[in-house]
């Protein structure tokens, strides 16, 4: 964002400070939406993977419990 400020300051000068603020707000909103999108893009597959791992672990534990109950005592 600092680089954008420098660029806009060189382009518009001190007289265009109001325009700079508008462009910086738009850029900040776009950047925030990008970060939010990347969060959901990575969060959904990670949650699915963790759920699959938990289900597999639970299935393995259930199988081990069934096998231990089937052994003669």
TORZA-316099 format. One record per residue: residue in one letter; y, z, x of N, C-alpha, C in turn. Coordinates in steps of 0.001 Angstrom, whole numbers, padded with zeros to 6 digits, always signed. Layout:
BEGIN
AYZXYZXYZX
...
END
This chain:
BEGIN
X-001193+000000+000831+000000+000000+000000+001257+000000+000876
X+001160+000626+002047+002319+000637+002938+002628-000773+003426
X+001572-001542+003691+001761-002924+004111+002422-003749+003019
X+002042-003505+001785+002672-004195+000661+004147-003823+000569
X+004454-002560+000788+005848-002110+000745+006681-002829+001805
X+006141-002914+003011+006865-003591+004098+007064-005064+003759
X+005999-005700+003261+006103-007116+002904+007166-007337+001826
X+007106-006528+000783+008075-006686-000307+009490-006357+000141
X+009623-005375+001021+010949-005028+001528+011535-006176+002333
X+010688-006829+003143+011171-007975+003919+011514-009149+002997
X+010754-009318+001917+010974-010450+001032+012192-010248+000135
X+012320-009051-000465+013379-008818-001447+014571-008035-000895
X+014391-007341+000187+015486-006559+000747+015758-005319-000079
X+016812-004634+000281+017153-003385-000389+017646-003629-001820
X+018198-004806-002069+018701-005118-003410+017566-005327-004416
X+016393-005692-003942+015271-005945-004839+014318-004769-004942
X+014834-003557-004738+013976-002370-004757+013317-002169-006123
X+014009-002481-007199+013436-002345-008538+012247-003277-008729
X+012380-004511-008226+011266-005450-008291+010096-004963-007440
X+010421-004377-006301+009368-003849-005427+008564-002776-006146
X+009233-001911-006878+008530-000841-007582+007580-001405-008634
X+008015-002450-009318+007161-003068-010334+005923-003671-009676
X+006118-004404-008586+004984-005015-007897+004038-003950-007335
X+004594-002871-006834+003754-001801-006291+002953-001117-007405
X+003550-000946-008567+002810-000354-009685+001682-001275-010143
X+001957-002562-010201+000922-003526-010588-000205-003518-009556
X+000149-003529-008274-000865-003515-007225-001670-002220-007267
X-001029-001108-007526-001728+000172-007627-002695+000197-008792
X-002291-000374-009923-003166-000444-011090-004365-001339-010810
X-004135-002479-010193-005228-003392-009852-006193-002714-008880
X-005667-002041-007884-006506-001344-006914-007319-000241-007597
X-006710+000498-008508-007419+001553-009238-008543+000971-010087
X-008282-000140-010757-009316-000797-011548-010448-001316-010667
X-010100-001806-009489-011112-002272-008538-012014-001115-008105
X-011412+000018-007770-012194+001192-007361-013068+001669-008514
X-012543+001707-009717-013313+002116-010888-014485+001163-011129
X-014228-000122-011019-015288-001113-011188-016385-000966-010144
X-016001-000735-008903-016994-000550-007847-017793+000732-008054
X-017174+001756-008612-017890+002991-008914-018999+002717-009929
X-018660+002029-011013-019672+001730-012024-020705+000740-011500
X-020278-000195-010669-021186-001185-010105-022254-000517-009244
X-021892+000532-008533-022854+001229-007686-023525+002389-008410
X-022845+003018-009336-023375+004207-009997-024556+003882-010901
X-024490+002794-011646-025551+002453-012594-026877+002202-011878
X-026946+001364-010847-028231+001177-010160-028737+002451-009464
X-027825+003250-008942-028243+004484-008282-028864+005435-009289
X-028258+005574-010450-028828+006449-011492-030190+005949-011954
X-030351+004637-012101-031645+004077-012486-032692+004378-011415
X-032333+004215-010159-033264+004467-009063-033677+005944-009036
X-032728+006834-009203-033029+008271-009194-033919+008627-010385
X-033654+008058-011546-034486+008326-012721-035908+007835-012495
X-036064+006658-011895-037406+006146-011593-038134+007057-010616
X-037424+007530-009594-038045+008423-008616-038469+009737-009264
X-037650+010267-010150-037993+011516-010834-039189+011315-011752
X-039233+010183-012454-040376+009897-013320-041655+009750-012505
X-041566+009088-011371-042732+008911-010515-043202+010256-009965
X-042288+011094-009570-042640+012424-009068-043282+013256-010176
X-042732+013182-011370-043291+013928-012493-044690+013414-012836
X-044894+012094-012806-046217+011527-013062-047223+011990-012004
X-046798+012010-010741-047682+012474-009662-048031+013945-009851
X-047072+014763-010251-047335+016182-010482-048287+016375-011665
X-048116+015586-012730-049001+015680-013888-050423+015271-013520
X-050555+014227-012702-051862+013769-012266-052539+014832-011415
X-051805+015451-010514-052368+016498-009666-052787+017699-010503
X-052034+018038-011525-052373+019169-012410-053634+018836-013190
X-053744+017627-013686-054943+017228-014438-056180+017243-013540
X-056037+016801-012305-057177+016782-011386-057592+018197-011019
X-056627+019079-010847-056986+020458-010495-057631+021175-011669
X-057262+020830-012895-057875+021435-014075-059280+020884-014308
X-059561+019678-013845-060876+019061-014052-061911+019556-013058
X-061519+020172-011969-062451+020667-010958-063256+021847-011527
X-064567+021888-011247-065351+023026-011733-064976+024294-010978
X-065023+025401-011691-064622+026670-011090-065803+027552-010825
END
